């Protein structure tokens, strides 16, 4: 994995944490959003991991790098395997056509980041 990709992903993580802390203190709207998010991603008819996989596909389709980083990390934390995450990325490619292949490149870098740096993802 390229050093520049590691730096980019680490910067996304840093900015997310910094912004999250700020907005939790300063924004009632943001607090409402985080409440909605926690309700959305709880286990229900679909398990949280499956919802994270759906979000990965959507993140690729809309080319949201921060979203890809977050939902891939959450899916890994919920036990998703590399091949499951890659299939979610493929759904995003199919749903968005050619532009999804560009987003998928970044998603692969995030998967590799967590595999190399965190050893938190099964290769199956």
N, C-alpha and C positions, 0 to 999 in steps of 0.2 A: 504494500500500500504506500502511495506517495505521501511524503511528509506534508505537502501542501493540503492534501485531503484530510489528514489527521488534524491539522491546525484549523481548517475550516469547520470540521465537525465539533471540535472542542470549543471553538468560538460560538457556534450556534448554541451549545449547551450552556456556556457561560452567560451569554446574553439572555437566554430563556430564564435562567435562575435569577439573574439580576432584575429583569423586567417583572417577573412573577412577584418577587418580593416587593418591589415598588408599587405595582398595581393592586396587590392585596391590601396594602395600607391606604392607598389613595383613591381607589375606584370601586364604587358600589356596583357598577355595571360589570366590572371584571370579576368581582366576587360572585355575582349572580351567574356569570358564565362558568366559573369553576364549579359551582354547585350543579349546574346543568351537565357539565362534563362528567362529574363523578356519578351522577344518576345515569347518564347515557352508557357509561362503560362498566357498570356493575353487571354481575351475572343475572341473567333473566332467561328468556327462551333461548337466547344465544349466550354462550359463555363469553367472558370478557376477552379472552384471547381471540376468539372469532371476530369480535367487534374490532379489535385492533388490526387484524388482518384485512378486514374491509376498509378500515381507515388508511392502511398502507396503500391499497389499490387506488383509493380516491386521491391520496397525496401525490402519487405518481401522475394520475390523470390531470391534476390541477397544477403540477410542478411546484409543490410547496416543500422546499428542502427542510425547513424547520419541522414541518409536519412529518415528513419521512423519518427524520432523526428521532422524533419523539415516539411515534407509533411503532417503529421498528424496535426501539429500546423497550417499550411497554410490552410488545408481543414476546420479546425474548424473556423478559421478567415473568411473563405468564406461561412460559414453557414452549413457545413456538420454536420449531426446528427450522434450520436454514431452508430446506426445501419448501416448507409451508410459506415462509416469508417470500421466497422467490416466486412461488405461484401467485401470491397476492400481488407482487410487482407485475407479473405477466397479465393479470386481470386489468391492472391500470394501463398497461401498454395497449391492450386490446380496446379498452374503452376510449382511449384518447388518440389512437392511431400513431403516426410517425412521431409527433412531439413526445409521446410517452416513452419512446426509446431513449430520448435525451434524459428525461427524468429518471429512468431506470438506471442509467449510468451512476447517478448520484446515490440512488438507493443501494446499489451494489457496494459502493464505497462505505456507506454506513454499516451495512451487514459485515463487511470485512473489518471495519473499525472495531465493532463489538466482538468479533471473533478473535482478532489479534490482540486487542488492548485489554479486553475484559474477560476473555475466555468464558463468556457467558452464553454461548450459543452452541447447541448440538449440531454436528455436521450432518445428521440424518435428514 
